[in-house]
């Protein structure tokens, strides 16, 4: 078995690498571990130093190494937030990890997210007005089709234990100064909001957020079990979108139908985040059995046209020249 381990050089990913390497050596048939590092080149020499550190660590442990680099570099003195977004950087890393998995025939990609990462992500998504999927983000396992599985073995481990483990090993790691910067929302949540919540009398806010995430995950799995057969029964794919058979959806509860539409939007790569509650209310009204409105055709963000006929609800992507 081959495992790609994403290693930034920070304490979390270095801990993950050392744990997986130790576990592998204890097996009769050790896994093949490949260390993958993506250099965003955001902090000049510091970023290059991270890459050199990770490559040297892989060599010392006798492991394979693959590196990737952003085409855009920064000198380290500019505002990082002006040179892209955290979401874009995350997509760049994941595309690199997926390519590495394909190159080495790896089934698993392991990342070093830990318990605090999970609580901060849940709170971040909650404050942004996320749906159910956002509350159960950072799952221990996430499958990408039949190609590979993203795994986060340290998701139940806190930051203090990670650093204690590395101290006991005498294992060095790299400190990323940008993690202390107030430029990014996630950093402000970790450095300002979480400590403030504890001061306000919520000392167990971390565990409360994790419980919320676990409950959301259970609910998401149940909803998925309802949505999968409905897509097979009611949805007809089109080259420009899809059609939904109206006769079969009348007895489907709206939360399940909304989840079905969210799934289709994601599969088609349409701009789901641009849909407001007003947009969803209009979609729900069009789908309603007693809908008698003449407003059965309207446009959504991203050039999506919604229409309803006698038997079908249709969502189609128009060309930019025809959309409005």
Phi, psi and omega in degrees: 000136179249134180236130172270127178247116178283119184234117179274335187110345178285172185302319187295309183286328177293319176300314180302315181298315181294322179294312182294322178296317179295317179296321181296319181294337181276355182267153177295324178238088184301144175288151173273118182255130176242123180275126181241128179230129177251120181266106179287346179058038183271337187238031175058234183297329180296320178294318178295326177295322176300314182299315180296321179298313183294318180296319179295321179295317178299317179297317181296327180273357180074032184248155175290157181222139172224132181242150175227153183223142174291148177285340181257133180242158177231155182276352178093349181255353183268167178289119184295327184294343179275355184245042179119182181239161177300324180294318179294318179296322178296317178298320179299315180297314184293324176297321178294315179298319179297318178296321178295319178298318178295320182295320185260003180066035182275141176271330185239143171240118184256132179236156190266027177298141182237187188299316180295326175302320183291314181295320180294323179292317179299314181294319178301311181294322179299315181289338177277355180085037184292163169271192183300320182299324180291330180287332181253027177290169187057060177280155178300326178225142175215118182272140175245095184053223178254013188274305183203166183238129174272127181232146181232083186296338184262015189295340178258008183255135181271166186299321183296318179294324179299313182288328176295320179298315180294324178296318179296326179282342188072028184265122177283162175208171183259142175258126178265110184298334182292342177292343178260003182279142177274008181292332189249141182301316182301320179295319180294326176297315182290317188272334186241307188289312182299313176299324180294320178298320179293320178296329183281359177107020177240067184294337182255027182298329179298309182292327177296319179292324177292321176299319177299317180297318180295318179294321178295323179297316179298317180294321179298317179297319179295317179297320179299322180294335177275324185288319186306309180292330180294323178297318179295322185280322193251341190257133173246122180284147174230162179296334182249009180159232181202163172239142179243124180289120187288325185297331183271350186259358187295329182266004181273127179298145184302317179302324178289319179295322178295320177297322177299315180293322176300316179301315181294319178301315180295318181297326181274352180074026179277157185286082183296321184296344181272356180277123179267175176298328177296317178299314181296324178295322178292320178297316181298319180296320180293325181282341186300141183298323183266018180295121178237011182289146176280350181277070182255016178212123178203166185255146176242162178307145179089012180074030180266126177257126177255133177214156179230131173251196181291327186240346186222147169258129186237137172234122183223147178271120178271158174293153182303329181290334182259346182278162178213000000 
